[in-house]
Structures are given as structure tokens and as C-alpha cells.
Amino acid sequence: MSAATPEFWSQMGEGFQNNLTKSWGEAMRHFQTIDLGGLKSGHEAAPMVKFSPQKLQDLQAQYFKDASDLWNQGLQNSLQVKDRRFSGEAWASNPMAAFNAATYLLNARTLMGLADAVDADEKTRTRIRFGIEQWVAAAAPSNFLAFNAEAQKKAIETQGESIAKGVKNLMHDMQQGHVSMTDESLFEVGKNVATTEGAVVFENEFFQLIEYKPLTAKVYEKPFLLVPPCINKFYILDLQPSNSLIRYAVSQGHRTFVVSWRNPDESMGQKTWDDYIEHAAIEAIHTVQAITGAPKINALGFCVGGTILSTALAVLAARGEKPVASATFLTTLINFTDTGILDVFIDENFVKFREQQMGQGGLLKGQDLASTFSFLRPNDLVWNYVVGNYLKGETPPPFDLLYWNSDSTNLPGPFYAWYLRNTYLENNLVQPRKVKVCGEAIDLGKVDMPVYIYGSREDHIVPIGGAYASTQVLPGKKRFVMGASGHIAGVINPPAAQKRSHWLSEGTKFPADVNDWIVNAQEVPGSWWTDWSVWLKGHAGKPIAAPKAYGKGTQYKAIEAAPGRYVKAKA
């Protein structure tokens, strides 16, 4: 039937009001027995949960009101489930499924409300919210064949073929070790992603340095080096010609070089943060100088690549070297005061555990890291694909960004353990001379070059406040830009797409709170790339003839065509 009848709701209604009180009591008993030790990284048990009495009273009243409204909507054949997981026609035409979905959403809202009503410090509440969010996302009726009306309808229509295909998809994903977010068989690095023409002109055990073929007759005299995050592969900056930041930089007349990180194996299990700074970031800067003959270069760091770049610049400054004329930081944490949802994982016990586990050697597996980031958005990046791939037997559509997202990388344990303690836990990088890196007591106050700082407004990995916090640390002339969307989509936003907006403030003052900056910022339609391009050209020097060959002489000759071997290695 297309809608629930009054007779149906009459049958369903027996004992409903009594069950409301029972459900509320069960929810309270569940919460009162939560052991916060399960949400902590240590082994000690935390105190039992207590609630704000007023919030609890308000929440109970709202629960009974919403439940009564839900019941009345059913009686009036007006039940509407506003959630895309249950938006299909099969849910609307099945009264039991629709009521089940609506009840789930009510209970989910109530559980999240209970999490917010916990009488505790903000970090504890955030951890509880995160834990409840994971449980609520996993418990959705759409995730189970027995309750998913769409999956059941498709199974009937295909005479069970969708179920057979779902089992086949499940076996495939179990073999590859992760849930398929796209049809990975349709992509190949170097063929239809990472296709900008270039050559590897240097390599060591940490990275390959790629030089790209100029697209202009003249290039600026100061070359341009990009340092991507080592927790991902560089070709997020070179997915397709139409959305490649690398190709865009080359087309703007910059002699462009990119660090392509090696995907660590067991032979790199002892490598440290110092190794990555000295033998990768600093080595890359000096190599670009040697190849081009330029006394100064421009550099860009993206995400963790920006943290690595800023640390390398601080080490070089401590040595009396200033080889970088300007630096760009994209969605980068340097001042770790606002780390967003990732803060739920970080405390002394968790960091100590990781130090004991791999601080002296070993690897953080790429799939572990990828799973962590996926569960930061469980409905979009986990359960959505579980439902589509396994319950409905669908093949996810081709999407280059999701292919990249599944192409995970390992990290050396000592590198990872040092990073956790000195950034997320103790925020040591911004404390002058607090830590030594590569034998130097570093001070970011000496990194006094012009900087372009970009943050994405809806970024859940590097919150906009965290990206903006770099303005409070770096002493040089600054330009801060806020873009729309999230961590990746905000950055990869080519001008030709004419999508999204960015915000600028022409003032030279940067208040401590990003919200005070936002109040005075002006919205500009379209991509921030054009603004950045104008800024970068102002620091690039005069145009000179573009090189006719890659590298320089026999020492820096072309080793292989871009994108090189390192980026193709699987975790």
C-alpha cells in the first residue's frame, strides 16, 4: 500500500504510550551505565555519567512531544522521513519500514541530545558525542537487509541477483582490504589520473622530485616547489587536467616541482620526523635550487605537508638560511590550538600507547589511517557504501577523488609518534626553542617571509580556526583566505568550474579569533586560485626563458617519466 491506513496505525498503537515511557527509561539506564573508560585510550575507568538536570528535563519533554507527533502523523497518513538514507519510494510505500526509520531518527536525536546533556568538561562531551555518533550511524535500519525496504525491493525485482552481486562485492572488498568507494578498476595512476607531463629528476629513499614540463615560453625566475601531505599521495593536486592545481601552476608560468613521497615499507620503519625534515623537505628545497640555479624559491605545503614545510623553514632559519621567498599553506595546522574532531583521540595515554607500540620502530598501516578518517564521517564514507555495495549489489560510480582517497599510504612509527606528541598533544612547534628538530632549537618566529594561508570553512580535519591560527604565529606579511566546502573540495576548486566562493579581508590586522576576521571579510564568488595566482606572481621574480630539458646536467637528469614509481606503490 502507498500509505499507512488508520487500521494499520490502530494495530500498531497497542501499548505505544506505555512503550514511550519504557523506551525513555531504557535510554537513561543505557547512558547511566556508560563507562567512559571505553572512550578513553587508557585502561582506567572514568566516573559514571551525570547529566544536567534541566537539560535532561527539557530533552525528556521534547522526546515525548516528538514521539506523539510521529504517532499522529502516522494516523493522518502524513508520516514524512526527512533523511536521505530513507528517501526512496520503497521506504515511503512501506508503512512498517517508514515507521521504523522515523522511530530510529527520533531515538538517534535523543541519544545525541543525551550526549550534549552530560555534565562534564567539553572534551569528555565531545568524546561521548563521537562514540554515540558511531553507534547511531551503525545502528541505522538502512544498514541491515532485514530492515532496508529499498534493498528488499531490489532483491525481489532482480530475483535475488542483487544479493548475489552484493556477496560478490563483499568478497572482493575483503580481499582488497577496504570498502570500495568507486570502481577502482577504471583508474590507473599515470594514465587517467596524475597525467601532467613531467619527469623525476631526483630521488632518495624518502621521495622523488618531479619537474613538470613548462606550458609557457617563459617562466618566472623563482621556481615553485609543492610539498603535499605524506599521509596521502601527491596526485590529489593532479587528478585530471581540468582540476589539477599542479597543471594550473605550470600554466601560470611557474617552473614547478613536486615532492612525491615514497610509500614506506618495513625498511623505513625506523625513520623519524627529523629524517623527513632533513632528507625530504630540506633536501627538496636545496635540490630545486641546485637544478634551477635560483638563490630563492617559492614553496607550498598542503595539510601535513604544510606542517613539514614550516618546520623545515624553521630549521633552515636556525641555520641562518632563508632559501624560500614566499610560502603558501593550504589547510595546514602549525598552531595546534583548534584540531577539531581529531582531538577526541588525543590524550597522554593514547600518545604513550602509540609511543610504546611503534615509537622505536614499525609502521602505521595506511588502511588504519584511512579507516580513522572515514569514520569521522561514517554515514557518507562508510555505511553509504556498505548499503550500496553489499545490500543492493551496486557498483559505485567512477570518481577520481574517491579513487585517490582509497589509495592509502603507510607512515613510519617513530615519525608518527613524534608528530602526535609534539603537535596534537603538546603543540610544541609554536613554543620558541621548545623542541629540537635536526639538531636545531626551532623558532617559527624566525620564519619571516610573506605567506598565503588558506582554510576551508567546512573542513572537519583542519578546522577553519586551526588553519587561521597560523596567522598568530608566522611573523611575515600575511594573506588569509577562507574558501567554501571541506578539506579537499575547498582546495581542489579550479576557476573554470565557477563553483563555490571564497572570503577575503584586505586589512593587515589578524585578530586572535577567526570569527572576528570573518565579520570583516568580503565574499567573492568563485575559486580562490585566481587570487592566489596573483599573489604568487608578485613573489616570483621576472620572466626568463623556459628550460628546454628536465633537470640539470648528469647529476639531475631525468630518471623516469612523471608520475614516477613511488606514487604507484601500494600500502
N, C-alpha and C positions, 0 to 999 in steps of 0.2 A: 504494500500500500504506500501511497505517496506521502501521507502524513499520518500521525498518530490520531486515533479516534478517541472520543470520550470514554468508550468502553475499555479501550486499552489502558488509558490512564486510571480508570477506576480499578481495574485489576492490579495495576502496578502500585496503586496508592495504599493498599492494605498495610498498615503498620508504618507508613512513611514518616509521620510526625514523630513516632517513638524512635525510629531509626536515626532521625536528626540528632536527638539528644545522645543516643548511643555512639554515633559517629564522632560527635564532638568530644565525648569522653574518651574514646579510643585515641583520638589525635592527641589529647592532652597527656594521656598515660604514655604514649609513644615518646612525646617530647620530654616528659619528666624523667624518662629512663635513658635519655641520650647521654652517652659517655663521651665527653669532649676529647678524651684521650685518643679516641678513634680518628679524630680530625687533626690531631697533633702528630708531629713526627717523632716525638719521644715515646717512652714506654709508660710514663707516669700517667695516672688517671687525673683528669681535671674535675673540678667541683661539678655537682649536678646543676642542670639548667634552672635558672629562675627567670620569671617574667615580670615585666612592668604591669602591675595590676590594672591600670587604666587602659593600656593598650590591649590587654587581654580581654577586658570587658567590652571594649569597642569592637574587637575582632569577633567575639562571640555573637554580638548583636548583628554584625554585618553578615556573618555566616548563616544565621537563621533567616535573615531577610532575603539573602540571595538564594537560599535553598527553597524558600517559599515562592519566590518569583519564578524559579526554574520549574517548579511543580505547576504553577498557574499557567505558564507558557505551554506546557505540555497539554493541559486540559483545553486550552484555547487553540490548539494546533498551530502555535506560533513559536515553537522552540527553534532558536537560531544559535548555531555554534560558530562563533567567530574565531576561528583558528585555522590556519592553512593546512594543518595536519588532518583536519576533519572537514575540509571544504568541498569534497567531491559529492556528486549526486548520490552515490551509493550510501553515504552517511545520512543524507537528508531523507532518503526514501525508506530508511530502515529505522523505525522508532526506537527499538531497543539499542541499536548502535548509537543513535543520536543522543539518547538519554544517558548512555554510558559515557560518551565523550563529554557531555555537558557537566555531568557529575564529577568526572575526573578533573576538568578545568576548575570547578568550584573548590575541590579538595586541594588542588595544586596551589591556587591562590591563597587558600587558608594556611597551608603549610608554610608558604613563603612569608605570609603575614606573621605567623608564629615565630619564624626566624628573626624577623625585624623587631618582634616584641621582646626578645631575650634581653634581660637586664645584665649587660656585660660590656666590656670595652669594645671599640669598633672593630679591631682585628678579629676578636672572637666571634662577633656577629657576622663579619664577612666570611669567616671560615664556615660557620654554620649555614649561612645562605648558600655558599658554594656547594657544600655537601648535600643539602636538601635539593638544590637545583639539579645535581647529578641524579639523585634518586628519583625525583619527579620526572625528569626527562626520560629516564629508562623505563618508568612505570606506565608511560602513555599507552592507552589501549591500541593505538595505531601500530605499536611495535610488535604486536602478537597476532598471528594468523587467526586465532580463535575469536578475536575481537575486532579485527580490521575489516570493515564492510567492503572497502574497495578491493582488497586482496582476495576476499572470498568471492566477490562478484567476478573478478577476472579469472579466478580458478575455474569457476563454473563455465564462463564464456569460452575459455580455451580448453575445456575438458581436461584440466589438470596439467596442461603444458606449462603454464606459468610457474607452477610449483616445481616441476621437474627442472625448468630453467633456473629457478631460484636455488635449488640444491646444487646445480652445476656451478652457479656463480659463487656460492658459499665455498665449495671445494677449491675453486680457483683462487679465491681470496685467502683461504687458509694456507695454500701453497706459497703464495707470494708474500704473505705475512702482514697484509694490511687490507682494509676495506677499499675497494675501488671507488674512486670519486669521479672517474672519467674512463673512457675507453683508451687505456694506455697503449694498446697495440697500434693506435693511429699516429703516435708521435715518436720521433727519433731526434735526439739532440744532434744538431749539425745539419739536419735535413729539412725539418719544418719548424723547429724552434732553435734559437741560438744560431741564426744564419747570417748575421752581419759579417762581411768579408774581412778577414784579418789573418794574423799568423802569431804563433807562440814564438817569442824572441828570447825568452829566458825561463829557466825552471830550476827549482831545487826541491827538497823533499817536502816543502810546505805549500808551494804554489807554482803555477805557471803564470807568466806575464804575457798577456795578449796585446799586440798592437794592431789597430784597425786601419784598413786602407782608407786614405783621405777621399772624401767625396767632393772636395773643392780644390781649385787650382792653388789656393794659398791657405795656409793655416796660421794660427796665432803662434807667436814665438814661445809662449809658455805652454808646455804640454799639459795634458789633463789626465789624471790618474783616478780611477774609481776603485774603492775598496768595499766590496759587498760583504754581507754577513757570512761568517764561516759556518753558521748553523744551517745555511741553505746554499743552494747553488747559484752562481752569478747570473744565470740566464733569465732570472726574473726581470733583469734590466734589458733583456734582449729576446723577448718571447717571439714576436712577429715584427716584420719591418714597420707595420703601422703603429705599433705601441712600444717600440724599443727606445728607451732612454739613451742607450749607447749609440744607436744609429742617429738619433736626434742630435746628440753632442757632436758626432762626426760631421753631420750635415751643416752644423753651425760654424764649422771651420776650426774645430779643436783637434789637435793631434792626440788621439785618445788611446789610453792604455787601461787595461782592466786586470785586476788580480783574480785568477781562477784558483780557488783553494783546492788542495788535494783532499779527497775523502779519506780520512785517517783509517788505517788498519792497525793490527796489533803491533806492527813495527813502530808506530808512533804513540804507543800507549804511555810513554814517559814524558811526552812533550808538555811544556808549561806555557803559561801566559807570557812569560819573558821570551820564550822561543818564538812565539807568534809575533811579538812586537819587534824583536831584533832581526829575525831571519825571514820575516814576511813583510810586515808593513814598512819598516825602515829600509829593508833590502829593496823593496819595490820602488820606494821613493828615490833611492840612490841609483838604481838601475835606469829608471826613466831619465834621470839627469845625465847619466853616462851615455845613453843612447842618443839623446837629443842635443846634448851639449848645452842645455839650458841651465843657468845657475839657480833658477827658481821654477817651480811648477805649481799648478793648481790641483787640488785634491778634493775628492768627495767620499764620504763614508755613509753607508746605509745601515741602519739598525745597529747590530753588534759591530759591524764594520766601522761605524762611526765611533763607537767606544774604543775600538782598537786604534783607529786613526788618531783620535785625540790623545790617547796615551802615548803613541809613538811621537807625536809632535811635542809632548811634554818632555819625553826622554831626550829628544834632539835639542830642545831649548836648554835643558840642563847641561848639555854638552857644548853649548854655545853655537848650535847650528840652527839656522832658520831657512830651510830649503823650500818651504811651501809659502807661496804668496797669498793664497786665499784658501779657505776650506768651506765645504758645504756639508751639512749634517742633515740627513733625511731620517725622520722618525727615530732619533737616536737618544739613548739615555746616557748622559755624562754625569749629571747630578741626580742620584737615585733617591730623590725625596718622594716622588709620586710614581710608583711602579704598577699601579692598577691591580688587576685580579691576580697577577702572578705572586703578589705579596702573600697570598694565603698559604703558599708552600714554604715560605722562608721564615725560619727562626733558628736559634742557636743549635737546637737538637738536630734539625734537618741538615744543616750545613755540616755539623760534626759527623753525622752519619755518612754523608757523601764524602767527606774527607777521609774517613776511615775506610770506606768502601773502595774509593778509586783515587784518593789524593796522592798516593805514591805510585800509581800506575793503573792501567786499564783503560777501557773505552766506555763512554756513554753512548749506547747504541742509538742510531738515528731514528729507529722506529719508536723507541721510548720517548724521545723528544717530540717526534711528530704526533704521537698519541696525546701527549700532555697538551699541546697546542690545540689539537682538535677538540678535546673535551672542555676547552674554555668556551666553546660554542657547540654544546652537544647535539642540539636539535638540528642545526644546519650542517655540521661537519661529521656527524656520526650516525644518528638514528635515521636521518633522511635517506642515507644510502643503504642502511640495513633494510629499511622498508622497501625501497625501490629495487635493490639488487636481489634480495632473498625472498621477501614475501610476494612481490609482484613479478619477479623474474625478468626485470628490465635491465637493459644495458645502458649505463649512464652516457649521456651525450658527450662528444669530444669537446674538451675545454682546456686550452693550453695552460692556463694558470693553475688549474687543479692537477694537471699532469706534473707541473713543477712542484706543487705542494706535496705530492706523493713521492717525489724523488729525494729521499731523505739523506742526511749526512751524519756521520759519527763525530764525536768530539773526544780528544784525549782527556782522560780523567783528571790529571793534575791541572790542566788548563781550566777545566770546568769547575773544579773545587776552589781554585784561587779566585775565579770570577765570582762565584756565589758569595764568598765571604767578603771580598773587598768592594763589591758593588752593591748587590741587593741587600746584604745583611748589614754591613758597616759603613757603606758609602764613603770609602776611604779616598777615592780618586780626587774628590773635591777638597780634601783637607791638605793644605800645603805641607809638603815634605813628610806626610804621614807614612807613605809607603815607598819602598824602593822597587823600581822596575828596571831591569837590565843594569843593575848596579847604581842607578841614579835615584836620588830622592826627588820625586817629581812635584811640580807645582803648575797646575793648569793656569794660574795667573800669569805665567810667562808665555802662554800661547796667545800672543797679542796681534794676530793677523786679522784681516777682515773675514767675517764668517756669515754664511747664509744658513739659517736654521729653519727647517720645515717640520711641521707637525700636522697630523691628521685629526680632525675634530672627533671622529668616532672610533679612534684607534683603541682597541682593548689590550694591546700588547705594550705599546708605548703611549700611555695616555697623553692628551694634549698638554696637560700640566707638566708631565715629565719631560716632554720634548722642549717646552718653553723654558724649563728650569735651567737649561744650558745658558740662557741669556744672563743668568745671575752669576755665572762662573767665568765665562770667557771674556777677557777684558777688551778685545779689539772692537772695531766698528762692526755693528751687527745689523742684520736684516732678518726679521722673523716673519714667516708666512704660515698661515693656517689654511689647510685645504679641507674640502669636504670628504666624507666617506672614511674608510678604515686604513689599516696598516699597509695593505698592498694596493687596493683600488685607489686610495688617495694619492699614492706616489705614481702609479702607472696610469697617467691621465694625459695622453697626448693632446696637443692643441686641436688637431684636426677633428677629433671626436666631438668637440664643443660640448663637453659634459662637465657637470659639477661647477662649483665656484671655489674661489679662494679669498682670503681676507688679508688686507694689508693695513698697516698704520705707518704713515710717513714720519712719525715722530722718532726722536732718537733716545727717548726715555723708555725704560722697560721696568714697570712696577713688579714687585715680587710675585703678585698673584696674576696668573694668566687671565682670569676673568676681568681684571681691571684693564688689561691690554685689549681684550675683546670688545669691551664697551666702546673704545675709541677707534676700532678697526672698521674699515670700509669693505663691503662685499664687492668682489669683482667677478663677473661671470666668466666661466671657462677655466682652462688649465693654468696652473702656476708655472708651468715650464717656460712660458714666454717671459715672465718676469725674471725668473732665474737666469735665463739665457742672456738677457740684457745686463744683469748684474755681473755674470761671469765674464762677459766680453770686456767689461770695464776693468778687469784684473788680468786679462790675457796677453797684454802687450800688443805690439804691432804685427800686421800680417807679413809672413815670409813665404817663400816658395814651398809648396808641399813636397815631402820626401818622395822619391821615386822607388824606393825599396824599403823593405822592413828591416828593423834593427840597425846595426852599425858594425861594419867590418866582419871579421871572423869570430869575434868574441860574442857578439849578439846577433848572430844570423838566424834566419827563420828555421825553427826546429820542425814544425808541422803546421798545417792549416788550422785556423780557428774553427771550432771552439777548443780544440786540443783533447788530449787523453784524460786529463784529470777530472774534468767535469762529467765524463761518461762512466766513471767508476761508481758502482752501486754500493750502498751501505751494507 
